[in-house]
């Protein structure tokens, strides 16, 4: 997806898919490639997205 980068290990808060969350290159928006989830980036959203790190 042009203009977006994947967030490794991120879990979609809408559909629960892992590695499906992409962040717009200007950091203004996140969206899920598996479902229709999309949202303007804000602090509450970032906290709601779990990053799975070992
Ligand atoms: Zn999703």
mmCIF file of the protein (N, C-alpha, C, O) and its ligand, coordinates in Angstrom:
data_MODEL
# 
_entry.id   MODEL 
# 
loop_
_entity.id 
_entity.type 
_entity.pdbx_number_of_molecules 
1 polymer     1 
2 non-polymer 1 
# 
_entity_poly.entity_id                      1 
_entity_poly.type                           'polypeptide(L)' 
_entity_poly.nstd_linkage                   no 
_entity_poly.nstd_monomer                   no 
_entity_poly.pdbx_seq_one_letter_code       
;(UNK)(UNK)(UNK)(UNK)(UNK)(UNK)(UNK)(UNK)(UNK)(UNK)(UNK)(UNK)(UNK)(UNK)(UNK)(UNK)
(UNK)(UNK)(UNK)(UNK)(UNK)(UNK)(UNK)(UNK)(UNK)(UNK)(UNK)(UNK)(UNK)(UNK)(UNK)(UNK)
(UNK)(UNK)(UNK)(UNK)(UNK)(UNK)(UNK)(UNK)(UNK)(UNK)(UNK)(UNK)(UNK)(UNK)(UNK)(UNK)
(UNK)(UNK)(UNK)(UNK)(UNK)(UNK)
;
_entity_poly.pdbx_seq_one_letter_code_can   XXXXXXXXXXXXXXXXXXXXXXXXXXXXXXXXXXXXXXXXXXXXXXXXXXXXXX 
_entity_poly.pdbx_strand_id                 A 
# 
loop_
_entity_poly_seq.entity_id 
_entity_poly_seq.num 
_entity_poly_seq.mon_id 
_entity_poly_seq.hetero 
1 1  UNK n 
1 2  UNK n 
1 3  UNK n 
1 4  UNK n 
1 5  UNK n 
1 6  UNK n 
1 7  UNK n 
1 8  UNK n 
1 9  UNK n 
1 10 UNK n 
1 11 UNK n 
1 12 UNK n 
1 13 UNK n 
1 14 UNK n 
1 15 UNK n 
1 16 UNK n 
1 17 UNK n 
1 18 UNK n 
1 19 UNK n 
1 20 UNK n 
1 21 UNK n 
1 22 UNK n 
1 23 UNK n 
1 24 UNK n 
1 25 UNK n 
1 26 UNK n 
1 27 UNK n 
1 28 UNK n 
1 29 UNK n 
1 30 UNK n 
1 31 UNK n 
1 32 UNK n 
1 33 UNK n 
1 34 UNK n 
1 35 UNK n 
1 36 UNK n 
1 37 UNK n 
1 38 UNK n 
1 39 UNK n 
1 40 UNK n 
1 41 UNK n 
1 42 UNK n 
1 43 UNK n 
1 44 UNK n 
1 45 UNK n 
1 46 UNK n 
1 47 UNK n 
1 48 UNK n 
1 49 UNK n 
1 50 UNK n 
1 51 UNK n 
1 52 UNK n 
1 53 UNK n 
1 54 UNK n 
# 
loop_
_struct_asym.id 
_struct_asym.entity_id 
A 1 
B 2 
# 
loop_
_chem_comp.id 
_chem_comp.type 
_chem_comp.mon_nstd_flag 
UNK 'L-peptide linking' . 
ZN  non-polymer         . 
# 
_pdbx_entity_nonpoly.entity_id   2 
_pdbx_entity_nonpoly.name        ? 
_pdbx_entity_nonpoly.comp_id     ZN 
# 
_pdbx_nonpoly_scheme.asym_id         B 
_pdbx_nonpoly_scheme.entity_id       2 
_pdbx_nonpoly_scheme.mon_id          ZN 
_pdbx_nonpoly_scheme.ndb_seq_num     1 
_pdbx_nonpoly_scheme.pdb_seq_num     101 
_pdbx_nonpoly_scheme.auth_seq_num    101 
_pdbx_nonpoly_scheme.pdb_mon_id      ZN 
_pdbx_nonpoly_scheme.auth_mon_id     ZN 
_pdbx_nonpoly_scheme.pdb_strand_id   A 
_pdbx_nonpoly_scheme.pdb_ins_code    . 
# 
loop_
_atom_site.group_PDB 
_atom_site.id 
_atom_site.type_symbol 
_atom_site.label_atom_id 
_atom_site.label_alt_id 
_atom_site.label_comp_id 
_atom_site.label_asym_id 
_atom_site.label_entity_id 
_atom_site.label_seq_id 
_atom_site.pdbx_PDB_ins_code 
_atom_site.Cartn_x 
_atom_site.Cartn_y 
_atom_site.Cartn_z 
_atom_site.occupancy 
_atom_site.B_iso_or_equiv 
_atom_site.pdbx_formal_charge 
_atom_site.auth_seq_id 
_atom_site.auth_comp_id 
_atom_site.auth_asym_id 
_atom_site.auth_atom_id 
_atom_site.pdbx_PDB_model_num 
ATOM   1   N  N  . UNK A 1 1  ? 0.847   -1.196  0.000  1.00 0.00 ? 1   UNK A N  1 
ATOM   2   C  CA . UNK A 1 1  ? 0.000   0.000   0.000  1.00 0.00 ? 1   UNK A CA 1 
ATOM   3   C  C  . UNK A 1 1  ? 0.886   1.252   0.000  1.00 0.00 ? 1   UNK A C  1 
ATOM   4   O  O  . UNK A 1 1  ? 1.617   1.507   0.957  1.00 0.00 ? 1   UNK A O  1 
ATOM   5   N  N  . UNK A 1 2  ? 0.812   2.007   -1.061 1.00 0.00 ? 2   UNK A N  1 
ATOM   6   C  CA . UNK A 1 2  ? 1.706   3.150   -1.213 1.00 0.00 ? 2   UNK A CA 1 
ATOM   7   C  C  . UNK A 1 2  ? 1.422   4.226   -0.163 1.00 0.00 ? 2   UNK A C  1 
ATOM   8   O  O  . UNK A 1 2  ? 0.268   4.563   0.105  1.00 0.00 ? 2   UNK A O  1 
ATOM   9   N  N  . UNK A 1 3  ? 2.489   4.752   0.420  1.00 0.00 ? 3   UNK A N  1 
ATOM   10  C  CA . UNK A 1 3  ? 2.344   5.810   1.396  1.00 0.00 ? 3   UNK A CA 1 
ATOM   11  C  C  . UNK A 1 3  ? 2.101   5.329   2.808  1.00 0.00 ? 3   UNK A C  1 
ATOM   12  O  O  . UNK A 1 3  ? 1.929   6.132   3.725  1.00 0.00 ? 3   UNK A O  1 
ATOM   13  N  N  . UNK A 1 4  ? 2.087   4.008   2.985  1.00 0.00 ? 4   UNK A N  1 
ATOM   14  C  CA . UNK A 1 4  ? 1.857   3.444   4.313  1.00 0.00 ? 4   UNK A CA 1 
ATOM   15  C  C  . UNK A 1 4  ? 2.961   2.465   4.671  1.00 0.00 ? 4   UNK A C  1 
ATOM   16  O  O  . UNK A 1 4  ? 3.592   1.874   3.795  1.00 0.00 ? 4   UNK A O  1 
ATOM   17  N  N  . UNK A 1 5  ? 3.185   2.303   5.956  1.00 0.00 ? 5   UNK A N  1 
ATOM   18  C  CA . UNK A 1 5  ? 4.159   1.309   6.407  1.00 0.00 ? 5   UNK A CA 1 
ATOM   19  C  C  . UNK A 1 5  ? 3.508   0.423   7.463  1.00 0.00 ? 5   UNK A C  1 
ATOM   20  O  O  . UNK A 1 5  ? 2.718   0.892   8.282  1.00 0.00 ? 5   UNK A O  1 
ATOM   21  N  N  . UNK A 1 6  ? 3.841   -0.839  7.434  1.00 0.00 ? 6   UNK A N  1 
ATOM   22  C  CA . UNK A 1 6  ? 3.282   -1.773  8.397  1.00 0.00 ? 6   UNK A CA 1 
ATOM   23  C  C  . UNK A 1 6  ? 3.904   -1.562  9.774  1.00 0.00 ? 6   UNK A C  1 
ATOM   24  O  O  . UNK A 1 6  ? 5.090   -1.259  9.905  1.00 0.00 ? 6   UNK A O  1 
ATOM   25  N  N  . UNK A 1 7  ? 3.059   -1.732  10.802 1.00 0.00 ? 7   UNK A N  1 
ATOM   26  C  CA . UNK A 1 7  ? 3.543   -1.710  12.179 1.00 0.00 ? 7   UNK A CA 1 
ATOM   27  C  C  . UNK A 1 7  ? 3.685   -3.163  12.610 1.00 0.00 ? 7   UNK A C  1 
ATOM   28  O  O  . UNK A 1 7  ? 2.691   -3.854  12.833 1.00 0.00 ? 7   UNK A O  1 
ATOM   29  N  N  . UNK A 1 8  ? 4.918   -3.618  12.723 1.00 0.00 ? 8   UNK A N  1 
ATOM   30  C  CA . UNK A 1 8  ? 5.167   -5.021  13.047 1.00 0.00 ? 8   UNK A CA 1 
ATOM   31  C  C  . UNK A 1 8  ? 4.581   -5.385  14.400 1.00 0.00 ? 8   UNK A C  1 
ATOM   32  O  O  . UNK A 1 8  ? 4.847   -4.720  15.400 1.00 0.00 ? 8   UNK A O  1 
ATOM   33  N  N  . UNK A 1 9  ? 3.784   -6.443  14.426 1.00 0.00 ? 9   UNK A N  1 
ATOM   34  C  CA . UNK A 1 9  ? 3.254   -6.949  15.678 1.00 0.00 ? 9   UNK A CA 1 
ATOM   35  C  C  . UNK A 1 9  ? 2.022   -6.234  16.187 1.00 0.00 ? 9   UNK A C  1 
ATOM   36  O  O  . UNK A 1 9  ? 1.509   -6.579  17.252 1.00 0.00 ? 9   UNK A O  1 
ATOM   37  N  N  . UNK A 1 10 ? 1.528   -5.234  15.444 1.00 0.00 ? 10  UNK A N  1 
ATOM   38  C  CA . UNK A 1 10 ? 0.355   -4.502  15.911 1.00 0.00 ? 10  UNK A CA 1 
ATOM   39  C  C  . UNK A 1 10 ? -0.910  -5.327  15.709 1.00 0.00 ? 10  UNK A C  1 
ATOM   40  O  O  . UNK A 1 10 ? -1.052  -6.035  14.712 1.00 0.00 ? 10  UNK A O  1 
ATOM   41  N  N  . UNK A 1 11 ? -1.817  -5.228  16.661 1.00 0.00 ? 11  UNK A N  1 
ATOM   42  C  CA . UNK A 1 11 ? -3.079  -5.955  16.594 1.00 0.00 ? 11  UNK A CA 1 
ATOM   43  C  C  . UNK A 1 11 ? -4.199  -4.980  16.268 1.00 0.00 ? 11  UNK A C  1 
ATOM   44  O  O  . UNK A 1 11 ? -4.345  -3.955  16.934 1.00 0.00 ? 11  UNK A O  1 
ATOM   45  N  N  . UNK A 1 12 ? -4.986  -5.289  15.253 1.00 0.00 ? 12  UNK A N  1 
ATOM   46  C  CA . UNK A 1 12 ? -6.098  -4.424  14.885 1.00 0.00 ? 12  UNK A CA 1 
ATOM   47  C  C  . UNK A 1 12 ? -7.141  -4.423  15.992 1.00 0.00 ? 12  UNK A C  1 
ATOM   48  O  O  . UNK A 1 12 ? -7.594  -5.494  16.397 1.00 0.00 ? 12  UNK A O  1 
ATOM   49  N  N  . UNK A 1 13 ? -7.540  -3.248  16.500 1.00 0.00 ? 13  UNK A N  1 
ATOM   50  C  CA . UNK A 1 13 ? -8.541  -3.190  17.566 1.00 0.00 ? 13  UNK A CA 1 
ATOM   51  C  C  . UNK A 1 13 ? -9.937  -3.551  17.083 1.00 0.00 ? 13  UNK A C  1 
ATOM   52  O  O  . UNK A 1 13 ? -10.826 -3.808  17.895 1.00 0.00 ? 13  UNK A O  1 
ATOM   53  N  N  . UNK A 1 14 ? -10.139 -3.574  15.773 1.00 0.00 ? 14  UNK A N  1 
ATOM   54  C  CA . UNK A 1 14 ? -11.461 -3.870  15.227 1.00 0.00 ? 14  UNK A CA 1 
ATOM   55  C  C  . UNK A 1 14 ? -11.628 -5.349  14.908 1.00 0.00 ? 14  UNK A C  1 
ATOM   56  O  O  . UNK A 1 14 ? -12.618 -5.957  15.316 1.00 0.00 ? 14  UNK A O  1 
ATOM   57  N  N  . UNK A 1 15 ? -10.677 -5.942  14.184 1.00 0.00 ? 15  UNK A N  1 
ATOM   58  C  CA . UNK A 1 15 ? -10.840 -7.329  13.750 1.00 0.00 ? 15  UNK A CA 1 
ATOM   59  C  C  . UNK A 1 15 ? -9.878  -8.294  14.436 1.00 0.00 ? 15  UNK A C  1 
ATOM   60  O  O  . UNK A 1 15 ? -10.036 -9.510  14.332 1.00 0.00 ? 15  UNK A O  1 
ATOM   61  N  N  . UNK A 1 16 ? -8.882  -7.754  15.138 1.00 0.00 ? 16  UNK A N  1 
ATOM   62  C  CA . UNK A 1 16 ? -7.982  -8.607  15.896 1.00 0.00 ? 16  UNK A CA 1 
ATOM   63  C  C  . UNK A 1 16 ? -6.844  -9.204  15.092 1.00 0.00 ? 16  UNK A C  1 
ATOM   64  O  O  . UNK A 1 16 ? -6.048  -9.974  15.629 1.00 0.00 ? 16  UNK A O  1 
ATOM   65  N  N  . UNK A 1 17 ? -6.751  -8.863  13.814 1.00 0.00 ? 17  UNK A N  1 
ATOM   66  C  CA . UNK A 1 17 ? -5.661  -9.380  12.999 1.00 0.00 ? 17  UNK A CA 1 
ATOM   67  C  C  . UNK A 1 17 ? -4.310  -8.819  13.450 1.00 0.00 ? 17  UNK A C  1 
ATOM   68  O  O  . UNK A 1 17 ? -4.199  -7.671  13.879 1.00 0.00 ? 17  UNK A O  1 
ATOM   69  N  N  . UNK A 1 18 ? -3.310  -9.657  13.339 1.00 0.00 ? 18  UNK A N  1 
ATOM   70  C  CA . UNK A 1 18 ? -1.952  -9.236  13.690 1.00 0.00 ? 18  UNK A CA 1 
ATOM   71  C  C  . UNK A 1 18 ? -1.197  -8.873  12.414 1.00 0.00 ? 18  UNK A C  1 
ATOM   72  O  O  . UNK A 1 18 ? -1.372  -9.508  11.374 1.00 0.00 ? 18  UNK A O  1 
ATOM   73  N  N  . UNK A 1 19 ? -0.361  -7.849  12.509 1.00 0.00 ? 19  UNK A N  1 
ATOM   74  C  CA . UNK A 1 19 ? 0.444   -7.391  11.369 1.00 0.00 ? 19  UNK A CA 1 
ATOM   75  C  C  . UNK A 1 19 ? -0.407  -6.869  10.221 1.00 0.00 ? 19  UNK A C  1 
ATOM   76  O  O  . UNK A 1 19 ? 0.011   -6.928  9.065  1.00 0.00 ? 19  UNK A O  1 
ATOM   77  N  N  . UNK A 1 20 ? -1.589  -6.361  10.524 1.00 0.00 ? 20  UNK A N  1 
ATOM   78  C  CA . UNK A 1 20 ? -2.454  -5.806  9.484  1.00 0.00 ? 20  UNK A CA 1 
ATOM   79  C  C  . UNK A 1 20 ? -2.603  -4.303  9.603  1.00 0.00 ? 20  UNK A C  1 
ATOM   80  O  O  . UNK A 1 20 ? -3.236  -3.670  8.758  1.00 0.00 ? 20  UNK A O  1 
ATOM   81  N  N  . UNK A 1 21 ? -2.026  -3.726  10.645 1.00 0.00 ? 21  UNK A N  1 
ATOM   82  C  CA . UNK A 1 21 ? -2.128  -2.281  10.854 1.00 0.00 ? 21  UNK A CA 1 
ATOM   83  C  C  . UNK A 1 21 ? -1.020  -1.561  10.094 1.00 0.00 ? 21  UNK A C  1 
ATOM   84  O  O  . UNK A 1 21 ? 0.157   -1.898  10.224 1.00 0.00 ? 21  UNK A O  1 
ATOM   85  N  N  . UNK A 1 22 ? -1.407  -0.571  9.303  1.00 0.00 ? 22  UNK A N  1 
ATOM   86  C  CA . UNK A 1 22 ? -0.428  0.245   8.601  1.00 0.00 ? 22  UNK A CA 1 
ATOM   87  C  C  . UNK A 1 22 ? -0.539  1.682   9.083  1.00 0.00 ? 22  UNK A C  1 
ATOM   88  O  O  . UNK A 1 22 ? -1.616  2.154   9.447  1.00 0.00 ? 22  UNK A O  1 
ATOM   89  N  N  . UNK A 1 23 ? 0.586   2.359   9.077  1.00 0.00 ? 23  UNK A N  1 
ATOM   90  C  CA . UNK A 1 23 ? 0.669   3.753   9.502  1.00 0.00 ? 23  UNK A CA 1 
ATOM   91  C  C  . UNK A 1 23 ? 1.042   4.603   8.307  1.00 0.00 ? 23  UNK A C  1 
ATOM   92  O  O  . UNK A 1 23 ? 1.999   4.304   7.592  1.00 0.00 ? 23  UNK A O  1 
ATOM   93  N  N  . UNK A 1 24 ? 0.284   5.661   8.095  1.00 0.00 ? 24  UNK A N  1 
ATOM   94  C  CA . UNK A 1 24 ? 0.583   6.558   6.989  1.00 0.00 ? 24  UNK A CA 1 
ATOM   95  C  C  . UNK A 1 24 ? 1.961   7.184   7.192  1.00 0.00 ? 24  UNK A C  1 
ATOM   96  O  O  . UNK A 1 24 ? 2.382   7.440   8.320  1.00 0.00 ? 24  UNK A O  1 
ATOM   97  N  N  . UNK A 1 25 ? 2.647   7.422   6.092  1.00 0.00 ? 25  UNK A N  1 
ATOM   98  C  CA . UNK A 1 25 ? 4.040   7.876   6.199  1.00 0.00 ? 25  UNK A CA 1 
ATOM   99  C  C  . UNK A 1 25 ? 4.183   9.228   6.872  1.00 0.00 ? 25  UNK A C  1 
ATOM   100 O  O  . UNK A 1 25 ? 5.252   9.546   7.393  1.00 0.00 ? 25  UNK A O  1 
ATOM   101 N  N  . UNK A 1 26 ? 3.129   10.030  6.871  1.00 0.00 ? 26  UNK A N  1 
ATOM   102 C  CA . UNK A 1 26 ? 3.209   11.305  7.593  1.00 0.00 ? 26  UNK A CA 1 
ATOM   103 C  C  . UNK A 1 26 ? 2.676   11.167  9.024  1.00 0.00 ? 26  UNK A C  1 
ATOM   104 O  O  . UNK A 1 26 ? 2.498   12.156  9.735  1.00 0.00 ? 26  UNK A O  1 
ATOM   105 N  N  . UNK A 1 27 ? 2.423   9.896   9.432  1.00 0.00 ? 27  UNK A N  1 
ATOM   106 C  CA . UNK A 1 27 ? 1.996   9.580   10.794 1.00 0.00 ? 27  UNK A CA 1 
ATOM   107 C  C  . UNK A 1 27 ? 0.645   10.179  11.170 1.00 0.00 ? 27  UNK A C  1 
ATOM   108 O  O  . UNK A 1 27 ? 0.347   10.323  12.356 1.00 0.00 ? 27  UNK A O  1 
ATOM   109 N  N  . UNK A 1 28 ? -0.178  10.532  10.182 1.00 0.00 ? 28  UNK A N  1 
ATOM   110 C  CA . UNK A 1 28 ? -1.440  11.188  10.497 1.00 0.00 ? 28  UNK A CA 1 
ATOM   111 C  C  . UNK A 1 28 ? -2.601  10.211  10.626 1.00 0.00 ? 28  UNK A C  1 
ATOM   112 O  O  . UNK A 1 28 ? -3.672  10.580  11.108 1.00 0.00 ? 28  UNK A O  1 
ATOM   113 N  N  . UNK A 1 29 ? -2.397  8.967   10.199 1.00 0.00 ? 29  UNK A N  1 
ATOM   114 C  CA . UNK A 1 29 ? -3.524  8.047   10.121 1.00 0.00 ? 29  UNK A CA 1 
ATOM   115 C  C  . UNK A 1 29 ? -3.043  6.610   10.211 1.00 0.00 ? 29  UNK A C  1 
ATOM   116 O  O  . UNK A 1 29 ? -1.965  6.267   9.725  1.00 0.00 ? 29  UNK A O  1 
ATOM   117 N  N  . UNK A 1 30 ? -3.863  5.773   10.841 1.00 0.00 ? 30  UNK A N  1 
ATOM   118 C  CA . UNK A 1 30 ? -3.597  4.339   10.819 1.00 0.00 ? 30  UNK A CA 1 
ATOM   119 C  C  . UNK A 1 30 ? -4.806  3.640   10.208 1.00 0.00 ? 30  UNK A C  1 
ATOM   120 O  O  . UNK A 1 30 ? -5.932  4.127   10.301 1.00 0.00 ? 30  UNK A O  1 
ATOM   121 N  N  . UNK A 1 31 ? -4.559  2.492   9.581  1.00 0.00 ? 31  UNK A N  1 
ATOM   122 C  CA . UNK A 1 31 ? -5.666  1.726   9.032  1.00 0.00 ? 31  UNK A CA 1 
ATOM   123 C  C  . UNK A 1 31 ? -5.298  0.250   9.018  1.00 0.00 ? 31  UNK A C  1 
ATOM   124 O  O  . UNK A 1 31 ? -4.130  -0.126  9.114  1.00 0.00 ? 31  UNK A O  1 
ATOM   125 N  N  . UNK A 1 32 ? -6.338  -0.578  8.897  1.00 0.00 ? 32  UNK A N  1 
ATOM   126 C  CA . UNK A 1 32 ? -6.156  -2.021  8.865  1.00 0.00 ? 32  UNK A CA 1 
ATOM   127 C  C  . UNK A 1 32 ? -6.385  -2.511  7.446  1.00 0.00 ? 32  UNK A C  1 
ATOM   128 O  O  . UNK A 1 32 ? -7.350  -2.112  6.794  1.00 0.00 ? 32  UNK A O  1 
ATOM   129 N  N  . UNK A 1 33 ? -5.504  -3.372  6.970  1.00 0.00 ? 33  UNK A N  1 
ATOM   130 C  CA . UNK A 1 33 ? -5.643  -3.872  5.606  1.00 0.00 ? 33  UNK A CA 1 
ATOM   131 C  C  . UNK A 1 33 ? -6.576  -5.083  5.536  1.00 0.00 ? 33  UNK A C  1 
ATOM   132 O  O  . UNK A 1 33 ? -6.931  -5.534  4.447  1.00 0.00 ? 33  UNK A O  1 
ATOM   133 N  N  . UNK A 1 34 ? -6.972  -5.607  6.701  1.00 0.00 ? 34  UNK A N  1 
ATOM   134 C  CA . UNK A 1 34 ? -7.843  -6.784  6.725  1.00 0.00 ? 34  UNK A CA 1 
ATOM   135 C  C  . UNK A 1 34 ? -9.322  -6.417  6.838  1.00 0.00 ? 34  UNK A C  1 
ATOM   136 O  O  . UNK A 1 34 ? -10.184 -7.173  6.392  1.00 0.00 ? 34  UNK A O  1 
ATOM   137 N  N  . UNK A 1 35 ? -9.611  -5.281  7.422  1.00 0.00 ? 35  UNK A N  1 
ATOM   138 C  CA . UNK A 1 35 ? -10.993 -4.857  7.565  1.00 0.00 ? 35  UNK A CA 1 
ATOM   139 C  C  . UNK A 1 35 ? -11.082 -3.381  7.186  1.00 0.00 ? 35  UNK A C  1 
ATOM   140 O  O  . UNK A 1 35 ? -10.140 -2.831  6.616  1.00 0.00 ? 35  UNK A O  1 
ATOM   141 N  N  . UNK A 1 36 ? -12.179 -2.749  7.490  1.00 0.00 ? 36  UNK A N  1 
ATOM   142 C  CA . UNK A 1 36 ? -12.395 -1.366  7.065  1.00 0.00 ? 36  UNK A CA 1 
ATOM   143 C  C  . UNK A 1 36 ? -11.914 -0.355  8.089  1.00 0.00 ? 36  UNK A C  1 
ATOM   144 O  O  . UNK A 1 36 ? -12.125 0.848   7.935  1.00 0.00 ? 36  UNK A O  1 
ATOM   145 N  N  . UNK A 1 37 ? -11.261 -0.853  9.146  1.00 0.00 ? 37  UNK A N  1 
ATOM   146 C  CA . UNK A 1 37 ? -10.841 0.035   10.223 1.00 0.00 ? 37  UNK A CA 1 
ATOM   147 C  C  . UNK A 1 37 ? -9.869  1.098   9.729  1.00 0.00 ? 37  UNK A C  1 
ATOM   148 O  O  . UNK A 1 37 ? -8.865  0.794   9.085  1.00 0.00 ? 37  UNK A O  1 
ATOM   149 N  N  . UNK A 1 38 ? -10.184 2.332   10.039 1.00 0.00 ? 38  UNK A N  1 
ATOM   150 C  CA . UNK A 1 38 ? -9.265  3.426   9.742  1.00 0.00 ? 38  UNK A CA 1 
ATOM   151 C  C  . UNK A 1 38 ? -9.533  4.539   10.734 1.00 0.00 ? 38  UNK A C  1 
ATOM   152 O  O  . UNK A 1 38 ? -10.682 4.788   11.100 1.00 0.00 ? 38  UNK A O  1 
ATOM   153 N  N  . UNK A 1 39 ? -8.483  5.206   11.168 1.00 0.00 ? 39  UNK A N  1 
ATOM   154 C  CA . UNK A 1 39 ? -8.681  6.269   12.131 1.00 0.00 ? 39  UNK A CA 1 
ATOM   155 C  C  . UNK A 1 39 ? -7.523  7.253   12.081 1.00 0.00 ? 39  UNK A C  1 
ATOM   156 O  O  . UNK A 1 39 ? -6.371  6.883   11.853 1.00 0.00 ? 39  UNK A O  1 
ATOM   157 N  N  . UNK A 1 40 ? -7.861  8.501   12.299 1.00 0.00 ? 40  UNK A N  1 
ATOM   158 C  CA . UNK A 1 40 ? -6.825  9.504   12.461 1.00 0.00 ? 40  UNK A CA 1 
ATOM   159 C  C  . UNK A 1 40 ? -6.024  9.191   13.715 1.00 0.00 ? 40  UNK A C  1 
ATOM   160 O  O  . UNK A 1 40 ? -6.576  8.859   14.764 1.00 0.00 ? 40  UNK A O  1 
ATOM   161 N  N  . UNK A 1 41 ? -4.747  9.303   13.582 1.00 0.00 ? 41  UNK A N  1 
ATOM   162 C  CA . UNK A 1 41 ? -3.880  8.944   14.688 1.00 0.00 ? 41  UNK A CA 1 
ATOM   163 C  C  . UNK A 1 41 ? -4.087  9.894   15.870 1.00 0.00 ? 41  UNK A C  1 
ATOM   164 O  O  . UNK A 1 41 ? -4.117  11.114  15.713 1.00 0.00 ? 41  UNK A O  1 
ATOM   165 N  N  . UNK A 1 42 ? -4.227  9.297   17.054 1.00 0.00 ? 42  UNK A N  1 
ATOM   166 C  CA . UNK A 1 42 ? -4.265  10.096  18.269 1.00 0.00 ? 42  UNK A CA 1 
ATOM   167 C  C  . UNK A 1 42 ? -3.742  9.253   19.420 1.00 0.00 ? 42  UNK A C  1 
ATOM   168 O  O  . UNK A 1 42 ? -3.540  8.048   19.275 1.00 0.00 ? 42  UNK A O  1 
ATOM   169 N  N  . UNK A 1 43 ? -3.529  9.880   20.545 1.00 0.00 ? 43  UNK A N  1 
ATOM   170 C  CA . UNK A 1 43 ? -2.900  9.178   21.654 1.00 0.00 ? 43  UNK A CA 1 
ATOM   171 C  C  . UNK A 1 43 ? -3.737  8.007   22.147 1.00 0.00 ? 43  UNK A C  1 
ATOM   172 O  O  . UNK A 1 43 ? -3.204  6.949   22.480 1.00 0.00 ? 43  UNK A O  1 
ATOM   173 N  N  . UNK A 1 44 ? -5.047  8.201   22.193 1.00 0.00 ? 44  UNK A N  1 
ATOM   174 C  CA . UNK A 1 44 ? -5.917  7.137   22.688 1.00 0.00 ? 44  UNK A CA 1 
ATOM   175 C  C  . UNK A 1 44 ? -5.827  5.907   21.790 1.00 0.00 ? 44  UNK A C  1 
ATOM   176 O  O  . UNK A 1 44 ? -5.820  4.772   22.268 1.00 0.00 ? 44  UNK A O  1 
ATOM   177 N  N  . UNK A 1 45 ? -5.759  6.149   20.489 1.00 0.00 ? 45  UNK A N  1 
ATOM   178 C  CA . UNK A 1 45 ? -5.679  5.042   19.548 1.00 0.00 ? 45  UNK A CA 1 
ATOM   179 C  C  . UNK A 1 45 ? -4.364  4.297   19.696 1.00 0.00 ? 45  UNK A C  1 
ATOM   180 O  O  . UNK A 1 45 ? -4.342  3.066   19.703 1.00 0.00 ? 45  UNK A O  1 
ATOM   181 N  N  . UNK A 1 46 ? -3.294  5.020   19.813 1.00 0.00 ? 46  UNK A N  1 
ATOM   182 C  CA . UNK A 1 46 ? -1.987  4.374   19.931 1.00 0.00 ? 46  UNK A CA 1 
ATOM   183 C  C  . UNK A 1 46 ? -1.947  3.476   21.151 1.00 0.00 ? 46  UNK A C  1 
ATOM   184 O  O  . UNK A 1 46 ? -1.377  2.385   21.115 1.00 0.00 ? 46  UNK A O  1 
ATOM   185 N  N  . UNK A 1 47 ? -2.555  3.940   22.233 1.00 0.00 ? 47  UNK A N  1 
ATOM   186 C  CA . UNK A 1 47 ? -2.583  3.130   23.447 1.00 0.00 ? 47  UNK A CA 1 
ATOM   187 C  C  . UNK A 1 47 ? -3.455  1.893   23.269 1.00 0.00 ? 47  UNK A C  1 
ATOM   188 O  O  . UNK A 1 47 ? -3.245  0.884   23.941 1.00 0.00 ? 47  UNK A O  1 
ATOM   189 N  N  . UNK A 1 48 ? -4.426  1.966   22.376 1.00 0.00 ? 48  UNK A N  1 
ATOM   190 C  CA . UNK A 1 48 ? -5.358  0.859   22.197 1.00 0.00 ? 48  UNK A CA 1 
ATOM   191 C  C  . UNK A 1 48 ? -4.793  -0.229  21.290 1.00 0.00 ? 48  UNK A C  1 
ATOM   192 O  O  . UNK A 1 48 ? -5.288  -1.356  21.270 1.00 0.00 ? 48  UNK A O  1 
ATOM   193 N  N  . UNK A 1 49 ? -3.761  0.118   20.550 1.00 0.00 ? 49  UNK A N  1 
ATOM   194 C  CA . UNK A 1 49 ? -3.155  -0.867  19.650 1.00 0.00 ? 49  UNK A CA 1 
ATOM   195 C  C  . UNK A 1 49 ? -2.010  -1.572  20.375 1.00 0.00 ? 49  UNK A C  1 
ATOM   196 O  O  . UNK A 1 49 ? -0.994  -0.974  20.731 1.00 0.00 ? 49  UNK A O  1 
ATOM   197 N  N  . UNK A 1 50 ? -2.221  -2.842  20.571 1.00 0.00 ? 50  UNK A N  1 
ATOM   198 C  CA . UNK A 1 50 ? -1.199  -3.605  21.277 1.00 0.00 ? 50  UNK A CA 1 
ATOM   199 C  C  . UNK A 1 50 ? -0.064  -3.976  20.337 1.00 0.00 ? 50  UNK A C  1 
ATOM   200 O  O  . UNK A 1 50 ? -0.302  -4.485  19.242 1.00 0.00 ? 50  UNK A O  1 
ATOM   201 N  N  . UNK A 1 51 ? 1.133   -3.730  20.749 1.00 0.00 ? 51  UNK A N  1 
ATOM   202 C  CA . UNK A 1 51 ? 2.293   -4.163  19.974 1.00 0.00 ? 51  UNK A CA 1 
ATOM   203 C  C  . UNK A 1 51 ? 2.876   -5.409  20.629 1.00 0.00 ? 51  UNK A C  1 
ATOM   204 O  O  . UNK A 1 51 ? 3.247   -5.407  21.803 1.00 0.00 ? 51  UNK A O  1 
ATOM   205 N  N  . UNK A 1 52 ? 2.943   -6.449  19.850 1.00 0.00 ? 52  UNK A N  1 
ATOM   206 C  CA . UNK A 1 52 ? 3.444   -7.707  20.383 1.00 0.00 ? 52  UNK A CA 1 
ATOM   207 C  C  . UNK A 1 52 ? 4.946   -7.788  20.162 1.00 0.00 ? 52  UNK A C  1 
ATOM   208 O  O  . UNK A 1 52 ? 5.415   -7.964  19.037 1.00 0.00 ? 52  UNK A O  1 
ATOM   209 N  N  . UNK A 1 53 ? 5.669   -7.661  21.220 1.00 0.00 ? 53  UNK A N  1 
ATOM   210 C  CA . UNK A 1 53 ? 7.121   -7.766  21.129 1.00 0.00 ? 53  UNK A CA 1 
ATOM   211 C  C  . UNK A 1 53 ? 7.624   -8.882  22.031 1.00 0.00 ? 53  UNK A C  1 
ATOM   212 O  O  . UNK A 1 53 ? 7.150   -9.060  23.153 1.00 0.00 ? 53  UNK A O  1 
ATOM   213 N  N  . UNK A 1 54 ? 8.553   -9.597  21.537 1.00 0.00 ? 54  UNK A N  1 
ATOM   214 C  CA . UNK A 1 54 ? 9.138   -10.660 22.348 1.00 0.00 ? 54  UNK A CA 1 
ATOM   215 C  C  . UNK A 1 54 ? 10.183  -10.101 23.302 1.00 0.00 ? 54  UNK A C  1 
ATOM   216 O  O  . UNK A 1 54 ? 10.785  -10.853 24.068 1.00 0.00 ? 54  UNK A O  1 
HETATM 217 ZN ZN . ZN  B 2 .  ? -8.830  -4.956  11.148 1.00 0.00 ? 101 ZN  A ZN 1 
# 
